Amino acid sequence: MTPQEVRQSAEQKMTRSLDSLKNSLGKIRTGRAHPGLLEGLQVDYYGNPTPLSQVANLTLIDARTIGVAPWEKKMVAVVEKAIRESDLGLNPASSGDLIRVPMPALTEERRRELTKVVRTEGEESKVSIRNARRDANDQLKKAVKDKLISEDDERRAQEEIQRLTDKFVADIDKLLAQKEAEVMTV
């Protein structure tokens, strides 16, 4: 494997880690409502656990309320129960075919807990990026051992991979700072 291929592989792994972090942070609730909070919620649909987004239409009624409109009338009670029993701490109220899910204001204590969750997610992503760097460096060492590349090429490639790692870690820190500020704003 050439140093360029090793670098590309490492960059792809690091990009996937960053995308995964963005996805995870998107699910962490801030003071505002957004339909993404409920999309992954599992609902019992005729005996099969199904994502809520596949049995209902999720909309934003206002800044603090999510509207859930199940496609089948008899699913209203099932969807309402699933939302209530989730670990999101939400209390839905149905009116006819529409379920209104008001977002309660976050307490200071809950905001601090959420920032800890954000930091944990960030740390896991950093570990994942460091693992990608380690794997890339191991591949380079093996290539030198097998006499496929020179030690100078290995050193240059390792420096390049380190720069890549530093860039991705900085991106993660930036994302974490934004999300923490978002969570802490009242």
Secondary structure, 3 states (H helix, E strand, C coil): CCHHHHHHHHHHHHHHHHHHHHHHHHHCCCCCCCCHHHHCCEEEECCEEEEHHHCEEEEEEECCEEEEEECCCCHHHHHHHHHHHCCCCCCCEEECCEEEEECCCCCHHHHHHHHHHHHHHHHHHHHHHHHHHHHHHHHHHHHHHCCCCCHHHHHHHHHHHHHHHHHHHHHHHHHHHHHHHHHHCC
